[in-house]
């Protein structure tokens, strides 16, 4: 609806999401069931209290910043969820922000 209201019908848009707005906890997945998906972990980087999980979705490399208590490890097939309120949408042609 937001995209339709912004006059985006027929336009190609690009979606952006920050790594901290992608979660793997049961609470996040339950809260954002409509934006949940599965992926294979291709990289794992422990940063103390946080972990960067690297994965691909539809051929696009992505990163999630999750709590260090995650059970996800390199090579695991995991479930993740995006907080839809945190999605950024850009006009592909002009690169201008449509929603954020």
Secondary structure, 3 states (H helix, E strand, C coil): CHHHHCCCCCCCEEEECCHHHEECCHHHHHHCHHHEEEEEEEEEEECCCEEEEEEEECCEEEEEEEECCCCCCCCCEEEEEECHHHCEEEECCCCCEEEC
